[in-house]
Amino acid sequence: MLDTLADNGEISIVAGKFKVKETAARTGRNPKTGETIQIAAKRKVSFVASKQLKDRIA
């Protein structure tokens, strides 16, 4: 699974899809000091549930 996500960016299963999404760089704040910091862009894995799964849970 890890290799497929790294290469293709997407895995489909019966319950839904795992996708790799790019997040943009953004400005954040250190809650302890209040200092403004830059948060780098990164890739993250997200899951989108299929209609079948949503219907069974509801």
Backbone as a printed PyTorch tensor [residue, N CA C, xyz], in Angstrom:
tensor([[[  0.8200,  -1.1930,   0.0000],
         [  0.0000,   0.0000,   0.0000],
         [  0.8660,   1.2600,   0.0000]],

        [[  1.8860,   1.2620,   0.8260],
         [  2.7340,   2.4500,   0.9350],
         [  3.4070,   2.7880,  -0.3840]],

        [[  3.9270,   1.7650,  -1.0570],
         [  4.5980,   1.9980,  -2.3410],
         [  3.6210,   2.5180,  -3.3970]],

        [[  2.4150,   1.9490,  -3.4240],
         [  1.4140,   2.3830,  -4.3970],
         [  1.0080,   3.8290,  -4.1500]],

        [[  0.7920,   4.1980,  -2.8890],
         [  0.4490,   5.5840,  -2.5770],
         [  1.5800,   6.5250,  -2.9640]],

        [[  2.8080,   6.1160,  -2.6970],
         [  3.9570,   6.9590,  -3.0290],
         [  4.0970,   7.1280,  -4.5430]],

        [[  3.8180,   6.0620,  -5.3090],
         [  3.9730,   6.1180,  -6.7660],
         [  2.7650,   6.7460,  -7.4610]],

        [[  1.5790,   6.1750,  -7.2260],
         [  0.3710,   6.5900,  -7.9440],
         [ -0.4070,   7.6850,  -7.2290]],

        [[ -0.3440,   7.6890,  -5.9140],
         [ -1.0880,   8.6790,  -5.1480],
         [ -2.5290,   8.3010,  -4.8760]],

        [[ -2.9500,   7.0600,  -5.2310],
         [ -4.3440,   6.6750,  -5.0250],
         [ -4.4940,   5.1630,  -4.9470]],

        [[ -5.3160,   4.6930,  -3.9900],
         [ -5.6600,   3.2750,  -3.8580],
         [ -7.1710,   3.1870,  -3.6900]],

        [[ -7.8200,   2.3610,  -4.4940],
         [ -9.2650,   2.1600,  -4.3880],
         [ -9.5390,   0.8160,  -3.7360]],

        [[-10.4580,   0.8070,  -2.7630],
         [-10.9380,  -0.4200,  -2.1320],
         [-12.4610,  -0.3400,  -2.1260]],

        [[-13.1320,  -1.3990,  -1.7130],
         [-14.5910,  -1.4310,  -1.7330],
         [-15.1780,  -0.3230,  -0.8510]],

        [[-14.5510,  -0.0450,   0.2750],
         [-15.0860,   0.9280,   1.2300],
         [-14.8000,   2.3770,   0.8500]],

        [[-13.9070,   2.6060,  -0.1190],
         [-13.6040,   3.9830,  -0.5080],
         [-12.2540,   4.0940,  -1.1890]],

        [[-11.6530,   5.2920,  -1.0990],
         [-10.3760,   5.5670,  -1.7560],
         [ -9.4190,   6.2610,  -0.8080]],

        [[ -8.1650,   5.8350,  -0.8490],
         [ -7.0910,   6.5600,  -0.1870],
         [ -6.4200,   7.4040,  -1.2540]],

        [[ -6.2190,   8.6880,  -0.9800],
         [ -5.5820,   9.5840,  -1.9370],
         [ -4.4750,  10.3700,  -1.2450]],

        [[ -3.4610,  10.7160,  -2.0190],
         [ -2.4120,  11.5980,  -1.5230],
         [ -2.7680,  13.0090,  -1.9630]],

        [[ -2.8010,  13.9220,  -1.0020],
         [ -3.1250,  15.3180,  -1.3010],
         [ -1.9440,  16.2000,  -0.9190]],

        [[ -1.7510,  17.2390,  -1.7000],
         [ -0.7000,  18.2200,  -1.4220],
         [ -1.3140,  19.3490,  -0.5960]],

        [[ -0.6440,  19.7260,   0.4990],
         [ -1.0830,  20.8900,   1.2560],
         [ -0.1560,  22.0470,   0.9290]],

        [[ -0.6990,  23.2340,   0.8560],
         [  0.0930,  24.4200,   0.5270],
         [  0.8590,  24.9060,   1.7600]],

        [[  1.9470,  25.6110,   1.5240],
         [  2.6750,  26.2470,   2.6190],
         [  1.7770,  27.3290,   3.2040]],

        [[  1.8810,  27.5280,   4.5100],
         [  1.0280,  28.5250,   5.1450],
         [  1.7150,  29.1280,   6.3670]],

        [[  1.1510,  30.2030,   6.8530],
         [  1.6680,  30.8620,   8.0440],
         [  0.8980,  30.3440,   9.2450]],

        [[  1.6160,  30.0230,  10.3160],
         [  0.9970,  29.5470,  11.5410],
         [  1.5080,  30.3410,  12.7260]],

        [[  1.0690,  29.9490,  13.9030],
         [  1.4830,  30.6500,  15.1060],
         [  1.8290,  29.6330,  16.1860]],

        [[  2.9520,  29.8380,  16.8530],
         [  3.3440,  29.0010,  17.9750],
         [  2.4440,  29.3810,  19.1470]],

        [[  1.5960,  28.4550,  19.6430],
         [  0.6570,  28.8130,  20.7070],
         [  1.3430,  29.1730,  22.0310]],

        [[  2.5330,  28.6590,  22.2390],
         [  3.2380,  28.9220,  23.4990],
         [  3.8420,  30.3240,  23.5280]],

        [[  4.4690,  30.7340,  22.4070],
         [  5.1750,  32.0150,  22.3770],
         [  4.4320,  33.0930,  21.6040]],

        [[  3.4690,  32.6990,  20.7650],
         [  2.7640,  33.6650,  19.9370],
         [  3.5330,  34.0600,  18.6870]],

        [[  4.7110,  33.4720,  18.4990],
         [  5.5640,  33.7890,  17.3510],
         [  4.9390,  33.2680,  16.0540]],

        [[  5.0090,  34.0630,  14.9960],
         [  4.5290,  33.6520,  13.6780],
         [  5.5970,  32.7840,  13.0200]],

        [[  5.1660,  31.6330,  12.4690],
         [  6.1000,  30.7040,  11.8300],
         [  5.5700,  30.3020,  10.4590]],

        [[  6.4590,  29.8420,   9.5860],
         [  6.0810,  29.3210,   8.2730],
         [  5.9520,  27.8050,   8.3800]],

        [[  4.8330,  27.2670,   7.9370],
         [  4.6130,  25.8280,   7.9030],
         [  4.8070,  25.3940,   6.4540]],

        [[  5.7100,  24.4510,   6.2390],
         [  6.0790,  24.0220,   4.8870],
         [  4.9510,  23.2380,   4.2130]],

        [[  4.9580,  23.2320,   2.8890],
         [  4.0230,  22.4140,   2.1150],
         [  4.3770,  20.9470,   2.3390]],

        [[  3.3780,  20.0750,   2.2990],
         [  3.6410,  18.6490,   2.4880],
         [  2.5640,  17.8220,   1.8080]],

        [[  2.7920,  16.5260,   1.7710],
         [  1.8260,  15.5790,   1.2160],
         [  1.2010,  14.8200,   2.3740]],

        [[ -0.1130,  14.5660,   2.2930],
         [ -0.7840,  13.7990,   3.3320],
         [ -1.7540,  12.8200,   2.6950]],

        [[ -2.0930,  11.7640,   3.4160],
         [ -3.0220,  10.7460,   2.9270],
         [ -4.4090,  11.0660,   3.4730]],

        [[ -5.4130,  11.0390,   2.5910],
         [ -6.7920,  11.2400,   3.0160],
         [ -7.6240,  10.0480,   2.5500]],

        [[ -8.7660,   9.8330,   3.2000],
         [ -9.6640,   8.7360,   2.8480],
         [-11.0220,   9.3120,   2.4970]],

        [[-11.5770,   8.8820,   1.3680],
         [-12.9190,   9.2780,   0.9400],
         [-13.7740,   8.0160,   0.9580]],

        [[-14.7950,   8.0040,   1.8140],
         [-15.6590,   6.8300,   1.9460],
         [-16.5640,   6.6850,   0.7290]],

        [[-16.8290,   5.4240,   0.3370],
         [-17.7250,   5.1520,  -0.7890],
         [-19.1760,   5.3650,  -0.3610]],

        [[-20.0650,   5.4880,  -1.3250],
         [-21.4870,   5.6650,  -1.0360],
         [-22.0210,   4.4550,  -0.2740]],

        [[-21.5680,   3.2490,  -0.6390],
         [-22.0040,   2.0320,   0.0530],
         [-21.6620,   2.0950,   1.5370]],

        [[-20.4550,   2.5150,   1.8690],
         [-20.0350,   2.6000,   3.2690],
         [-20.8470,   3.6620,   4.0040]],

        [[-21.0320,   4.8080,   3.3860],
         [-21.8200,   5.8800,   4.0100],
         [-23.2490,   5.4240,   4.2870]],

        [[-23.8570,   4.6960,   3.3280],
         [-25.2270,   4.2150,   3.5000],
         [-25.3280,   3.1900,   4.6270]],

        [[-24.3320,   2.3340,   4.7750],
         [-24.3630,   1.3070,   5.8310],
         [-24.1870,   1.9140,   7.2100]],

        [[-23.4010,   2.9740,   7.2920],
         [-23.1540,   3.6130,   8.5880],
         [-24.3560,   4.4510,   9.0210]],

        [[-25.0060,   5.1040,   8.0720],
         [-26.1220,   6.0290,   8.3860],
         [-27.3440,   5.3090,   8.8920]]])
